[in-house]
């Protein structure tokens, strides 16, 4: 008679040990069906019991066998914030891959938090999707352990912080983009160049501003902290920070905005102050959203391949889900490129 297979395998050093759900249940002082309910994200488990079982699953390094984990035909797509054309480009890329794979996409938002809450993690465990893609977000230790124990692969796209060496991620060359944008303005003859950044806690914001600083320094131009404004990635921030920059007595003749939405806010601030673009003020954005081509004048911007990044993230998470063994972490950065349009020109008087 063939003995039943263990529920999971964990490794300590070079040796391998096994633990069954029954053993975990016995150690937790609950029944095996209760452990199964926790694994499946069922709501009918007392919070204290759930926490005790989850801690044991983590300490045992539990990982459900992929063959045992019946998956729903879904990809979970989680946004830090879901309210802009930027998000639509990402959704389009994930949908392209999901459609070809016969899967649907579930959208959720972490309401501005950099990690989704426990309720979301429990819902994902109950849905058992093919994979999870987190955009400008990440997972805390308990969330990662929960998904890992259910063999639900996850990928972080455009990570807000350092996702860690063991977390697959897809990003873009943000530093290079900030460098290219600022060098373009320097090559046009601008020496007083302002910048509007996104949140400083986000890695992409910091990388773009670091590229801006590097371009100024290599050109022998001073980096004036008074010309660097920090906001968020919304139109309103571009407007507010743009007014602050353009009302300075020694205002900049050019501004590098952290994204296209900020650049459009800066357009509004310039119009309010009677400044013409590009005659009085040159503007460069970042992302190359469709609206960048439609505004007047069309916006010079750094193209971030959002749809391609989303497609790469979706393909990676599906590849991870098909693997029989744990896959080494993958970190991919897709190239940015400068798209020159009509919002930039030589400074007045040159």
PyMOL commands that set and color helices and strands:
alter all, ss='L'
color gray80, all
select helices_A, chain A and resi 21-28+32-39+47-59+85-100+118-127+141-149+174-187+203-218+225-227+235-246+260-272+291-294+306-322
alter helices_A, ss='H'
color red, helices_A
select strands_A, chain A and resi 8-12+15-19+74-79+104-109+131-135+153-157+169-172+193-197+228-230+254-257+282-287+300-303+331-334+337-339
alter strands_A, ss='S'
color yellow, strands_A
deselect
rebuild
show_as cartoon
